[in-house]
Amino acid sequence: MRAAAPGVLVAALLASSGTPLLACCARQTPQAVADGAAPAASAAVATGSAVAAATGQGAAAAPPAREVPVEVVRGSAQCGGGAAPWVRWVADETAWRGAFPTTLLGAPAAPAPVDFARDGVLLVGMGQRPTGGFGIRLAAPVARVEGGVATVRVAFTSPPPGAMVTQALTSPCLAVRVPRAGLDEVRAVDAAGRLVGAARLR
């Protein structure tokens, strides 16, 4: 006598117990989905999210870094501002005359050599120094702009030991013209890259 196939035996047992064959199979399907199909779908969604994050899809790309020309428009040995280095943004003619009310010889200041519709002026102050011979110079003819922030590089200079200098308090500063288009902030850093100060434009 030939043995019955396993599937036939299962069907016979189910029939003898009164359990419908379709009901048996229907109960298996949700479990299969819960154990297999759902994790697979979740994995696919997670993989797609990771790919989108890695490629930057779905987010606005940041504008590339750029460089803009900057230029010294005035310097002075007496700018006030306290003992520590400082920065200030000059956005219009009124602010310029407030920063430089007279010429170096004491005459009323001439109009700013700046088109304030297009540019602004970053004032960088060294802070109070005990004698003459101290100063600030522009360390690079361009400013790097990234994320709406322009970085201007300056260098502080000091008199060499034994130099003959004015025996009076000084407070040097430098006025740097900076194109203002697309800027939210302008920073000054020293020759070593340390932050001197930052000025918000908006």
C-alpha positions as a printed Julia matrix, in Angstrom:
202×3 Matrix{Float64}:
   0.0     0.0    0.0
   1.49    3.38  -1.05
   1.81    6.1    1.67
  -0.34    9.2    1.22
   1.37   12.5    0.46
   1.75   14.81   3.49
  -0.54   17.41   1.98
  -3.31   14.82   1.53
  -2.98   13.72   5.17
  -3.23   17.34   6.38
  -6.31   17.94   4.26
  -7.92   14.72   5.54
  -7.25   15.63   9.15
  -8.7    19.13   8.7
 -11.8    17.72   7.01
 -12.36   15.16   9.76
 -12.05   17.91  12.43
 -14.59   20.16  10.73
 -12.08   23.02  10.12
 -12.53   24.64   6.68
  -9.39   24.5    4.6
  -9.79   28.13   3.38
 -10.17   29.41   6.94
  -6.9    27.73   7.85
  -5.04   29.36   4.97
  -6.63   32.79   5.6
  -5.33   32.74   9.16
  -1.79   32.16   7.9
  -1.72   35.18   5.55
  -1.86   38.07   8.1
   0.91   36.49  10.13
   3.04   36.12   7.04
   2.52   39.79   6.24
   3.36   40.82   9.8
   6.49   38.65   9.91
   7.79   39.2    6.4
   6.18   41.76   4.13
   5.88   44.64   6.64
   9.55   44.56   7.75
  10.57   44.43   4.1
   8.46   47.5    3.34
   9.89   49.33   6.36
  13.39   48.47   5.25
  12.65   49.81   1.77
  11.32   53.09   3.21
  14.34   53.44   5.5
  16.71   52.73   2.63
  15.0    55.34   0.46
  15.25   57.92   3.26
  18.94   57.21   3.73
  19.59   57.57   0.01
  17.7    60.89  -0.09
  19.66   62.18   2.91
  22.97   61.12   1.39
  22.26   62.71  -1.98
  20.65   65.87  -0.58
  17.33   65.22  -2.34
  14.34   66.95  -0.79
  16.39   69.84   0.68
  17.43   73.11  -0.9
  21.12   73.15  -1.74
  23.19   75.81   0.03
  24.75   78.38  -2.32
  28.44   77.73  -2.98
  31.11   79.72  -1.18
  32.42   82.73  -3.08
  34.92   85.56  -2.73
  34.2    89.29  -3.02
  36.7    92.15  -3.33
  37.23   94.35  -0.27
  39.14   97.62   0.0
  40.44   99.95   2.7
  38.74  103.36   2.43
  40.11  104.98   5.57
  42.23  104.39   8.64
  42.78  106.36  11.81
  44.89  106.24  14.95
  42.1   107.66  17.13
  38.83  105.74  16.89
  37.89  105.14  20.51
  35.85  102.09  21.3
  37.35  100.93  24.6
  40.28   98.67  25.43
  39.32   95.52  23.5
  39.22   95.02  19.71
  35.79   95.68  18.15
  33.89   95.81  14.86
  31.0    97.95  13.63
  28.96   97.98  10.42
  28.42  101.34   8.7
  25.4   101.16   6.43
  24.8   104.78   5.38
  26.24  108.28   5.16
  24.91  109.31   8.58
  26.68  106.41  10.3
  29.86  107.21   8.36
  29.86  110.83   9.58
  29.28  109.56  13.09
  32.36  107.37  12.84
  34.53  109.99  11.11
  33.13  113.45  11.89
  36.33  115.26  10.82
  39.36  114.74   8.64
  42.74  113.89  10.11
  43.47  117.64  10.2
  40.22  118.48  12.01
  38.2   119.78   9.06
  34.64  118.51   8.49
  34.69  115.06   6.97
  34.12  114.64   3.25
  31.33  112.34   2.03
  32.11  108.66   2.34
  33.94  107.19  -0.67
  31.32  104.46  -0.78
  28.11  103.81  -2.72
  25.91  102.74   0.18
  23.24  101.43  -2.19
  25.68   98.68  -3.12
  28.36   98.53  -0.4
  28.8    98.96   3.32
  31.83   99.63   5.51
  33.2    97.34   8.19
  35.01   99.3   10.89
  37.6    97.23  12.74
  39.07   98.76  15.89
  42.2    97.58  17.67
  41.2    98.98  21.03
  43.18  101.4   23.16
  46.99  101.12  23.05
  49.55  102.84  25.31
  51.58  104.54  22.57
  51.72  105.22  18.88
  53.13  102.69  16.43
  50.17  100.3   16.61
  47.94   99.75  13.62
  45.69   97.49  11.54
  46.12   96.44   7.93
  43.98   94.44   5.53
  45.49   90.94   5.3
  43.66   89.8    2.13
  42.09   91.75  -0.77
  39.04   89.47  -0.81
  36.48   88.31   1.74
  35.14   84.76   1.72
  31.34   84.58   1.73
  29.62   81.41   2.9
  26.06   80.99   4.13
  25.46   84.76   3.98
  28.5    85.5    6.18
  31.5    87.43   4.83
  34.86   86.99   6.57
  37.37   89.84   6.32
  40.98   89.09   7.31
  42.98   91.79   9.08
  46.37   91.92  10.79
  47.26   93.87  13.92
  50.7    95.46  13.95
  52.83   96.62  16.88
  55.96   98.77  17.08
  59.22   96.83  17.29
  61.07   96.87  20.62
  62.99  100.1   21.12
  61.15  101.98  18.38
  60.62  105.7   18.85
  56.85  106.22  19.01
  54.38  108.85  20.12
  53.96  108.76  23.88
  50.21  109.08  23.85
  47.23  106.77  23.98
  46.02  105.62  20.57
  43.08  103.54  19.34
  43.7   102.52  15.72
  40.91  101.46  13.38
  40.45  100.5    9.75
  37.45  101.12   7.47
  36.94   98.38   4.86
  34.45   98.59   2.0
  32.48   95.34   1.55
  29.86   94.54  -1.15
  26.63   93.97   0.79
  24.57   91.88  -1.69
  23.41   88.6   -0.15
  25.03   89.24   3.23
  23.5    88.75   6.66
  26.68   89.18   8.69
  30.27   90.4    8.31
  33.07   89.08  10.51
  36.66   90.15  11.02
  39.35   87.61  11.89
  43.01   88.19  12.62
  45.99   86.68  10.8
  45.71   83.5   12.89
  42.0    83.1   12.06
  40.77   84.17  15.5
  37.49   86.07  15.57
  37.88   89.79  16.26
  34.16   90.52  16.08
  30.99   90.22  13.99
  28.34   92.7   12.82
  24.79   91.79  11.75
  23.43   93.56   8.66
  19.76   92.6    9.17
